[in-house]
């Protein structure tokens, strides 16, 4: 016999949309913001004013970072399919992986493990030793552009502390940074994904929500890149520049060592 299926998030019927027991039309539109409904749908509760400000801060921190893999892919897709904005948005979001932005998920998992351990220092030491032993990055730490401090991370951590929302995962992040510095003999900055991971966990979000929330944030930034590409395009010039700079090399062999400039045509 098939099991009963249910959702506790939302329903749309003849009376309108109900989200976690609240009327979208009567209770939420004009009264709740994006962060409010995001927390309501995910956790089943609305944030208090301090929690709302911290969640808003996390979303804003991850929304925009200029030209990077996600925005470049979005622009290239908008060039190739200008009438398919959803494809351009989706293409950019598919780059939110373990290297850029999506690393918030692995950092959240690591912080949750450290915070739940009876001995957080020992837990952090074991995790860092394992990562470094595999020549892997320690998620949430280090940044190629910010050698001293990632200003976005500082802003998120300061906001959480000022709003009384910094808890055990903020402390776990400090433990992770200190332990990593001891192992490497040098300090790594806390990057924005590390700060956001700690803040989201301290707000009560599960580890599984970290990357989806990062996607929700980055989607907002990609809207601007789609619109700008359609009205003030750059993708074709970037494509032409790449084709002129990236040389084709013939396979090694007798008389097959010449380099050629690529044609700047499809």
Secondary structure, DSSP 4 states (H G I P E B T S, - for coil): -PPP---SSEEEETTEEEETTEEIIIIITTT--HHHHHHHHHHSSPPPHHHHHHHHHHHHHHH--SSSHHHHHHHHHHHHTTT-HHHHHHHHHTT-SSSSSTHHHHHHHHHHHHHHSSSHHHHHHHHHHHHHHTT---TTB--SS-SS--HHHHHHHHHHHHTT---HHHHHHHHHHHHHHHHHTS---B-HHHHHHHHHHHTT--TTHHHHHHHHHHHHHHHHHHHHHHHS--HHHHHHHHHHHS-EEPPSSTT---EEPPPS--
